[in-house]
Amino acid sequence: MRVVMVGTGYVGLVSGVCFSDFGHDVVCVDKDEKKIEMLDAGGIPIFEPGLDVLVSKNVKSKRLSFTSDLSEAMKNADAVFIGVGTPSRRGDGYADLSYVYAATEEIAQNIAASDAPFTVVVTKSTVPVGTGDEVEAIIAKHVDPSRFAVVSNPEFLREGSAITDFKRPDRVVVGTENEKARAVMRAIYRPLFINETPILFTTRRTSELIKYAGNAFLATKITFINEMADLCEAVGANVQEVARGIGLDKRIGSKFLHAGPGYGGSCFPKDTLALTRTANEHNSPVTIVQAVIDANNQRKSNMADKIMRTITAHHGGGDVSGKTIAILGLAFKPNTDDMRDAPSLTIIPRLIEAGAKIRAYDPESMKEAKPLLPDIEYLDNAYTCLEGADAVVIITEWDEFRALNMTRVKALLSAPILVDLRNIYRPETMKAHGFTYSNIGRPV
Ligand SMILES: NC(=O)c1ccc[n+]([C@@H]2O[C@H](COP(=O)([O-])OP(=O)(O)OC[C@H]3O[C@@H](n4cnc5c(N)ncnc54)[C@H](O)[C@@H]3O)[C@@H](O)[C@H]2O)c1
């Protein structure tokens, strides 16, 4: 199959390279010429484990190439995937579909100018219900409806494990009622049949909604356990044991029951918000999702209060003004450089507002973080970050923070205070090391 991927961000680049690794001929297109130049020169614009090796392997085998020229890329294409961003629209929280529609317009003009008998246009971006209809209408202005079909094929990969997620997904969802388009999608995903991956064929609207319903459900699960963690703190229970106790129930499942500082990232915040907008528009409000959004927003700022409370309690009063706080981890989760809606972006400004000075270290996201958090000092490793700090806060659970030498940590800090927003250390161990230790939902 000849596949074109429009947009080479986290989803487009990973999907494109994995399709080429399946044996298809793939051209990845991006309007950002710098990105294309970098990819052509063998560089990778994002951090995603294993991506560099897979890209270079498939470029060498000549199944994968990059360009900013869509018309060149679309020659003889069987399917054109739209993998551009759909961020929250400023001000109202609706999904901003301007990138999707701009890409669609270009794709339409290229199909019209070509003699391709049939092209499948696939929305891989996360798009609200009904967007496929609009994409179809845009193309139909230029092209006879017999020459194309619009399919919804939402992506479920997670940053940090994107390649495995793409190659071994729990399921693939394909939304179309067009038989020819189904056959093309079947051929594209055929390599996954070997692993017996369920491929769910459904209508386009249902497929679009599956993506939002999935993300909203996961965000709800996280928010639920976060609220249980607060309750655990209030009543002296242990949230990790509560999570295990309920997670062993197969109807509930143990995934996504890790209490923390609130969900962030490029998907959950914007997708939950967009879902509430779609629901309200159709007079069918999703009140649970709205409650999740409110609780999660509040939680991020509560985390700053928790940090300040821990520091002042250690000193028996006062505030954090003039104190230096070392932050380990800035990205919204480990194994990514993505800073979109990361909890650190709420927590750190609140600490600065309260007069604290911030030193920070993250293994991969500091380049992304610098323009967003300009008023902090960036250090090049965890231990130098701690030097002379009045407290340390773990915001992102990178592996390299899981086994810090606590004797060394204590010696570097000017006060032995550790706030562990990911519960990666044990309260007993930290107590034995003489730390004032604060965590999420476990007795200390
Ligand atoms: N990031 C994730 O983990 C994830 C997971 C599942 C689904 N999604 C969804 O996938 C979509 C893409 O997300 P992302 O994180 O990869 O976005 P991203 O911002 O990393 O990448 C989008 C890319 O599209 C390019 N682009 C925009 N308009 C273009 C055009 N007209 N022609 C060519 N290129 C164009 C941009 O230059 C950019 O490189 C979103 O809808 C998102 O919700 C993301």
The ligand as an ORCA input file, in Angstrom:
! r2SCAN-3c Opt
* xyz 0 1
  N       0.149     12.882     21.207
  C      -0.543     11.803     21.546
  O      -0.170     11.052     22.455
  C      -1.825     11.445     20.827
  C      -2.399     10.185     21.005
  C      -3.574      9.874     20.316
  C      -4.157     10.822     19.483
  N      -3.585     12.048     19.346
  C      -4.220     13.012     18.417
  O      -3.457     13.036     17.212
  C      -3.453     14.357     16.651
  C      -2.026     14.840     16.471
  O      -1.423     14.973     17.741
  P       0.145     15.180     17.931
  O       0.424     15.132     19.369
  O       0.870     14.264     17.007
  O       0.282     16.688     17.362
  P       1.600     17.530     17.095
  O       1.263     18.939     17.407
  O       2.772     16.883     17.752
  O       1.850     17.388     15.511
  C       1.024     17.937     14.540
  C       1.871     18.169     13.289
  O       1.021     18.507     12.204
  C       1.688     19.475     11.393
  N       0.685     20.137     10.546
  C      -0.320     20.973     10.913
  N      -1.038     21.345      9.813
  C      -0.483     20.720      8.750
  C      -0.781     20.686      7.346
  N      -1.797     21.387      6.836
  N       0.004     19.959      6.550
  C       1.029     19.244      7.050
  N       1.358     19.226      8.362
  C       0.614     19.961      9.202
  C       2.375     20.354     12.400
  O       3.426     21.105     11.810
  C       2.871     19.315     13.418
  O       4.163     18.845     13.079
  C      -4.290     15.202     17.628
  O      -5.617     15.243     17.167
  C      -4.218     14.431     18.922
  O      -5.332     14.663     19.749
  C      -2.429     12.377     19.980
*
